[in-house]
């Protein structure tokens, strides 16, 4: 829940910085317009200084907004909101100071124009700062109070519009703004909730996919995963005419093991043998997989014949050294037989040929007494 609240707060701040970028040019345009209206009614130096301050604050806020955006809003949301709010207070104070200082010197029509544009700025802030009540209040009140004070201090004709503007401002700030802000926050929460649901679905799909490629008993890759992996690396090897090696491994007299010790013991044996074989899958492209029953495969992309044969012998010796008790074989321990096949891959050769060659070599190893490694003849391209 706390993490969700933090995501909501950061998203509100992100939208605050994002939407305000579009209102910054409006602030500059209105400042220049005010300068044109005020020209001739106020001293040039005061007018130039005020315009320079407005443009300077806008530029500083643009640079600050760009910096925080590039940083990815990594700071706490509360601090980012306060930084933004300081800029909002500065802008509101500049608009309010202009109204307080310059409004009395203008004719009635120009006074009305400045007051209307001031309220237009507040209305724009209503939209651009809808995700931060703090920023909006620090901008709105300094902007609207000074012109109201000037109008209220004038004659009756000016006081009546001032009273109407007070009602208008109160309606915006105390009634409409909170409701709209709540609706916007509800939308943000809904979007984040949907994003979390999508993320959960993605993770669930990844888990389901991983489970579909994993052998339930042994925990290593299954036949489907092997086919996908072999197909991918076969295509890659065909482009570069690389070698691929494959070791077919079978637990010797496993049926006798099951008959004597039971299926639970047999399952445990397969799990231990599978993990032992998987420990020889040392490179990222290598893969150990359960081929079916008590047969396993060790796939070795980019491997020459001598390397594959040497690794197969290491696998055989390692499993024998585990000394898993076997009641019906000579020596009394679980052993494996290995068939090794290696080929230089070409586009006109199917990987089924490699599997068949390794399987034939495994069959030869079993016929020659088991607990041994047999090497298939080097494969040739189809058609040769």
C-alpha positions as CSV (number, residue, x, y, z in Angstrom):
1,X,0.0,0.0,0.0
2,X,2.8,2.4,0.9
3,X,4.5,1.7,-2.4
4,X,1.3,2.4,-4.2
5,X,0.9,5.7,-2.4
6,X,4.4,6.6,-3.4
7,X,3.7,5.8,-7.1
8,X,0.6,8.0,-7.0
9,X,2.5,10.9,-5.4
10,X,5.3,10.6,-8.0
11,X,2.8,10.4,-10.9
12,X,1.1,13.5,-9.6
13,X,4.4,15.4,-9.5
14,X,5.4,14.1,-12.9
15,X,2.1,15.4,-14.4
16,X,2.6,18.7,-12.6
17,X,6.0,19.2,-14.3
18,X,4.8,17.9,-17.6
19,X,1.7,20.0,-18.0
20,X,3.2,23.2,-16.7
21,X,5.7,23.2,-19.6
22,X,2.9,24.1,-21.9
23,X,1.8,27.1,-19.8
24,X,5.3,28.7,-19.6
25,X,5.2,30.3,-23.1
26,X,1.7,31.6,-22.2
27,X,3.2,33.4,-19.2
28,X,5.8,35.0,-21.4
29,X,3.3,36.0,-24.0
30,X,1.0,37.6,-21.4
31,X,3.9,39.4,-19.8
32,X,4.9,40.9,-23.1
33,X,1.2,41.9,-23.7
34,X,1.0,43.6,-20.3
35,X,4.2,45.4,-21.2
36,X,2.6,46.7,-24.4
37,X,-0.5,47.8,-22.5
38,X,1.4,49.4,-19.6
39,X,3.8,51.2,-22.0
40,X,3.5,54.9,-21.6
41,X,1.6,54.6,-18.3
42,X,4.4,53.4,-16.0
43,X,8.1,54.3,-16.1
44,X,10.1,52.4,-18.7
45,X,12.7,51.1,-16.3
46,X,10.1,49.6,-14.0
47,X,8.3,48.0,-16.9
48,X,11.6,46.6,-18.3
49,X,12.7,45.3,-14.9
50,X,9.3,43.6,-14.3
51,X,9.3,41.9,-17.8
52,X,12.9,40.8,-17.3
53,X,12.0,39.2,-13.9
54,X,9.1,37.3,-15.4
55,X,11.1,36.0,-18.3
56,X,14.0,35.1,-16.0
57,X,11.8,33.2,-13.6
58,X,10.1,31.4,-16.5
59,X,13.5,30.4,-18.0
60,X,14.8,29.2,-14.6
61,X,11.6,27.1,-14.1
62,X,12.0,25.6,-17.6
63,X,15.6,24.6,-16.9
64,X,14.6,23.2,-13.5
65,X,11.8,21.2,-15.0
66,X,14.0,19.8,-17.7
67,X,16.6,18.8,-15.2
68,X,14.1,17.0,-13.0
69,X,12.6,15.3,-16.0
70,X,15.9,14.0,-17.3
71,X,16.7,12.7,-13.8
72,X,13.5,10.7,-13.9
73,X,12.0,12.4,-10.7
74,X,14.2,10.3,-8.4
75,X,13.9,12.7,-5.5
76,X,11.0,12.3,-3.0
77,X,7.7,13.5,-4.4
78,X,7.2,16.0,-1.5
79,X,10.5,17.7,-2.2
80,X,9.7,17.9,-5.9
81,X,6.3,19.4,-5.2
82,X,7.9,22.0,-2.9
83,X,10.5,23.0,-5.5
84,X,7.7,23.5,-8.1
85,X,5.6,25.4,-5.6
86,X,8.4,27.9,-4.9
87,X,8.5,28.7,-8.6
88,X,4.7,29.0,-8.6
89,X,4.8,31.4,-5.7
90,X,7.4,33.5,-7.4
91,X,5.3,33.7,-10.6
92,X,2.2,34.6,-8.7
93,X,4.0,37.3,-6.7
94,X,5.3,38.8,-9.9
95,X,1.8,39.0,-11.4
96,X,0.4,40.3,-8.1
97,X,3.1,42.9,-7.8
98,X,2.4,44.2,-11.3
99,X,-1.3,44.5,-10.5
100,X,-0.6,46.3,-7.3
101,X,2.0,48.7,-8.7
102,X,0.7,49.4,-12.2
103,X,-3.1,49.0,-12.1
104,X,-3.9,52.4,-10.4
105,X,-2.1,54.2,-13.2
106,X,-4.2,52.7,-16.0
107,X,-7.6,53.9,-17.4
108,X,-10.6,51.8,-16.5
109,X,-10.6,49.8,-19.8
110,X,-7.0,48.7,-19.4
111,X,-7.6,47.9,-15.7
112,X,-10.3,45.6,-16.7
113,X,-8.0,44.0,-19.3
114,X,-5.3,43.3,-16.8
115,X,-7.7,41.9,-14.2
116,X,-9.3,39.6,-16.8
117,X,-5.9,38.3,-18.0
118,X,-4.9,37.8,-14.3
119,X,-7.9,35.6,-13.8
120,X,-7.1,33.9,-17.1
121,X,-3.7,33.0,-15.6
122,X,-5.4,31.6,-12.5
123,X,-7.8,29.6,-14.7
124,X,-4.8,28.2,-16.7
125,X,-3.1,27.3,-13.4
126,X,-6.3,25.5,-12.4
127,X,-5.6,23.1,-15.3
128,X,-1.8,22.9,-15.2
129,X,-1.5,22.6,-11.5
130,X,-4.5,20.3,-10.9
131,X,-2.3,17.7,-9.3
132,X,-0.9,20.0,-6.6
133,X,-3.2,22.1,-4.4
134,X,-0.1,23.6,-2.7
135,X,1.3,24.9,-6.0
136,X,-2.0,26.2,-7.2
137,X,-2.7,28.1,-4.0
138,X,0.8,29.6,-3.9
139,X,0.2,30.8,-7.4
140,X,-3.5,31.8,-7.4
141,X,-3.7,33.9,-4.2
142,X,-0.7,36.2,-4.9
143,X,-2.0,36.7,-8.4
144,X,-5.7,37.6,-7.7
145,X,-5.5,39.3,-4.3
146,X,-3.6,42.5,-5.3
147,X,-5.9,43.4,-8.2
148,X,-8.9,42.8,-6.0
149,X,-7.5,45.1,-3.4
150,X,-6.9,47.8,-6.0
151,X,-10.4,47.5,-7.3
152,X,-12.0,47.4,-3.8
153,X,-10.2,50.6,-2.9
154,X,-11.6,52.4,-5.9
155,X,-15.1,53.8,-6.6
156,X,-18.4,51.9,-6.4
157,X,-18.3,51.0,-10.0
158,X,-15.0,49.2,-9.4
159,X,-16.0,47.6,-6.1
160,X,-19.0,45.8,-7.6
161,X,-16.8,43.9,-10.2
162,X,-14.3,43.3,-7.4
163,X,-17.1,41.6,-5.4
164,X,-18.0,39.5,-8.4
165,X,-14.4,38.4,-8.9
166,X,-14.2,37.4,-5.3
167,X,-17.2,35.1,-5.8
168,X,-15.7,33.8,-9.0
169,X,-12.3,33.1,-7.3
170,X,-14.0,31.4,-4.3
171,X,-16.0,29.2,-6.6
172,X,-12.8,28.1,-8.4
173,X,-10.5,27.7,-5.5
174,X,-12.8,26.4,-2.8
175,X,-15.4,24.4,-4.7
176,X,-14.5,23.4,-8.3
177,X,-10.7,22.8,-7.8
178,X,-10.9,20.3,-4.9
179,X,-13.5,18.2,-6.8
180,X,-11.5,18.2,-10.1
181,X,-8.3,17.4,-8.2
182,X,-10.0,14.4,-6.6
183,X,-11.2,13.2,-10.0
184,X,-7.7,13.5,-11.4
185,X,-6.2,11.6,-8.5
186,X,-8.8,8.9,-8.9
187,X,-7.8,8.6,-12.6
188,X,-4.1,8.4,-11.6
189,X,-4.9,5.7,-9.1
190,X,-6.9,3.8,-11.6
191,X,-4.1,4.0,-14.2
192,X,-1.6,2.7,-11.7
193,X,-3.9,-0.1,-10.6
194,X,-4.2,-1.1,-14.3
195,X,-0.5,-0.9,-14.8
196,X,0.1,-3.2,-11.8
197,X,-2.5,-5.6,-13.1
198,X,-0.8,-5.7,-16.5
199,X,2.6,-6.2,-14.7
200,X,1.1,-9.1,-12.6
201,X,-0.3,-10.7,-15.8
202,X,3.0,-10.3,-17.5
203,X,4.9,-12.0,-14.6
204,X,2.2,-14.7,-14.5
205,X,2.6,-15.4,-18.2
206,X,6.4,-15.5,-17.8
207,X,6.1,-18.0,-15.0
208,X,3.6,-20.1,-17.1
209,X,6.0,-20.0,-20.1
210,X,8.9,-21.0,-17.9
211,X,7.0,-23.8,-16.4
212,X,6.0,-25.1,-19.8
213,X,9.7,-25.3,-20.7
214,X,10.7,-27.0,-17.5
215,X,10.6,-30.7,-16.6
216,X,8.3,-31.0,-13.6
217,X,10.3,-33.8,-11.9
218,X,13.9,-32.8,-12.4
219,X,13.6,-29.0,-12.6
220,X,15.8,-28.8,-15.8
221,X,14.7,-28.0,-19.3
222,X,12.2,-30.3,-21.0
223,X,12.0,-31.7,-24.5
224,X,10.0,-28.6,-25.8
225,X,12.7,-26.2,-24.4
226,X,15.4,-28.4,-26.0
227,X,13.7,-28.2,-29.4
228,X,13.3,-24.4,-29.3
229,X,16.9,-23.9,-28.1
230,X,18.3,-26.4,-30.6
231,X,16.3,-24.8,-33.5
232,X,17.5,-21.3,-32.5
233,X,21.2,-22.2,-32.3
234,X,21.0,-24.5,-35.4
235,X,19.9,-21.5,-37.5
236,X,22.7,-19.4,-36.0
237,X,25.3,-22.0,-36.6
238,X,24.1,-22.6,-40.2
239,X,24.9,-18.9,-41.0
240,X,28.5,-19.3,-39.8
241,X,29.0,-23.0,-40.5
242,X,29.8,-23.6,-36.8
243,X,29.9,-27.0,-35.1
244,X,27.2,-28.2,-32.7
245,X,27.7,-31.1,-30.3
246,X,25.1,-33.2,-28.6
247,X,25.5,-35.8,-25.9
248,X,22.7,-38.3,-25.4
249,X,22.8,-39.8,-21.8
250,X,20.8,-42.7,-20.5
251,X,20.7,-44.1,-16.9
252,X,21.9,-47.8,-17.1
253,X,19.3,-50.4,-16.2
254,X,16.9,-47.8,-14.7
255,X,13.9,-50.1,-15.1
256,X,15.6,-52.6,-12.8
257,X,16.3,-49.8,-10.4
258,X,12.6,-48.8,-10.3
259,X,11.5,-52.4,-9.9
260,X,13.8,-53.1,-7.0
261,X,13.6,-49.8,-5.1
262,X,10.3,-48.3,-6.2
263,X,9.2,-45.3,-8.2
264,X,9.9,-42.8,-5.4
265,X,13.5,-43.9,-5.2
266,X,13.6,-43.8,-9.0
267,X,12.3,-40.2,-9.1
268,X,14.9,-39.2,-6.6
269,X,17.6,-40.9,-8.6
270,X,16.6,-39.0,-11.8
271,X,16.6,-35.7,-9.9
272,X,20.1,-36.2,-8.7
273,X,21.4,-37.4,-12.1
274,X,19.6,-34.4,-13.8
275,X,21.3,-31.9,-11.5
276,X,24.6,-33.6,-12.0
277,X,24.3,-33.3,-15.8
278,X,23.1,-29.7,-15.6
279,X,26.3,-28.8,-13.7
280,X,28.2,-29.4,-17.0
281,X,26.0,-26.9,-18.8
282,X,28.7,-24.2,-18.2
283,X,28.3,-21.7,-21.0
284,X,25.2,-19.5,-21.7
285,X,24.4,-21.4,-24.9
286,X,24.8,-24.9,-23.4
287,X,21.6,-26.7,-22.3
288,X,20.9,-29.7,-20.2
289,X,17.4,-31.2,-20.8
290,X,15.4,-34.3,-20.0
291,X,14.7,-36.0,-23.3
292,X,12.2,-38.5,-21.9
293,X,12.1,-41.2,-19.2
294,X,15.6,-41.8,-18.0
295,X,17.2,-40.1,-21.1
296,X,18.9,-36.8,-20.9
297,X,20.6,-34.5,-23.4
298,X,23.5,-32.1,-23.1
299,X,23.5,-29.6,-26.0
300,X,26.8,-28.0,-26.8
301,X,26.8,-25.2,-29.5
302,X,30.1,-24.2,-31.0
303,X,31.8,-27.4,-29.8
304,X,34.3,-29.6,-31.7
305,X,34.2,-33.4,-31.6
306,X,37.1,-33.7,-29.2
307,X,35.6,-31.3,-26.7
308,X,32.2,-33.0,-26.7
309,X,33.8,-36.4,-26.2
310,X,35.9,-35.2,-23.3
311,X,32.9,-33.6,-21.6
312,X,30.8,-36.7,-22.1
313,X,33.5,-38.7,-20.3
314,X,33.5,-36.2,-17.5
315,X,29.8,-36.5,-17.1
316,X,29.9,-40.3,-17.0
317,X,32.8,-40.4,-14.5
318,X,31.1,-37.8,-12.3
319,X,27.8,-39.7,-12.0
320,X,29.7,-42.9,-11.3
321,X,31.5,-41.1,-8.5
322,X,28.3,-40.0,-6.9
323,X,28.0,-43.7,-5.8
324,X,24.2,-43.9,-5.9
325,X,23.4,-47.4,-4.9
326,X,22.0,-49.6,-7.7
327,X,21.1,-53.2,-6.7
328,X,21.4,-54.9,-10.1
329,X,24.5,-53.5,-11.9
330,X,28.1,-54.5,-11.6
331,X,29.8,-52.3,-9.1
332,X,26.5,-51.6,-7.3
333,X,26.3,-47.9,-8.2
334,X,24.2,-45.9,-10.7
335,X,26.0,-45.3,-14.0
336,X,25.1,-43.8,-17.4
337,X,25.9,-44.5,-21.0
338,X,26.6,-41.6,-23.4
339,X,26.4,-41.2,-27.1
340,X,28.2,-38.2,-28.7
341,X,27.5,-36.6,-32.1
342,X,29.0,-33.5,-33.6
343,X,28.5,-31.8,-36.9
344,X,29.3,-28.7,-38.9
345,X,25.9,-27.2,-39.4
346,X,24.7,-26.2,-42.9
347,X,21.4,-24.9,-44.1
348,X,20.5,-28.1,-45.9
349,X,21.0,-30.3,-42.8
350,X,18.3,-31.0,-40.2
351,X,19.1,-31.2,-36.5
352,X,17.1,-34.4,-36.4
353,X,20.1,-36.0,-38.1
354,X,22.3,-34.9,-35.1
355,X,19.8,-36.3,-32.6
356,X,19.6,-39.6,-34.5
357,X,23.4,-39.9,-34.7
358,X,23.8,-39.3,-30.9
359,X,21.0,-41.8,-30.2
360,X,22.7,-44.4,-32.4
361,X,26.0,-43.8,-30.5
362,X,24.1,-44.2,-27.2
363,X,22.6,-47.5,-28.4
364,X,26.2,-48.7,-29.4
365,X,27.4,-47.7,-25.9
366,X,24.7,-49.8,-24.3
367,X,25.4,-52.8,-26.5
368,X,29.1,-52.6,-25.6
369,X,28.5,-53.0,-21.9
370,X,27.1,-49.7,-20.7
371,X,28.9,-47.1,-18.4
372,X,30.8,-45.9,-21.4
373,X,31.0,-43.2,-24.0
374,X,30.6,-43.9,-27.7
375,X,31.3,-41.3,-30.5
376,X,29.2,-41.2,-33.7
377,X,31.0,-40.7,-37.0
378,X,31.4,-37.0,-37.9
379,X,28.2,-36.0,-39.7
380,X,28.3,-34.8,-43.3
381,X,26.0,-32.5,-45.2
382,X,22.9,-34.0,-46.6
383,X,23.5,-35.1,-50.2
384,X,27.2,-35.9,-49.8
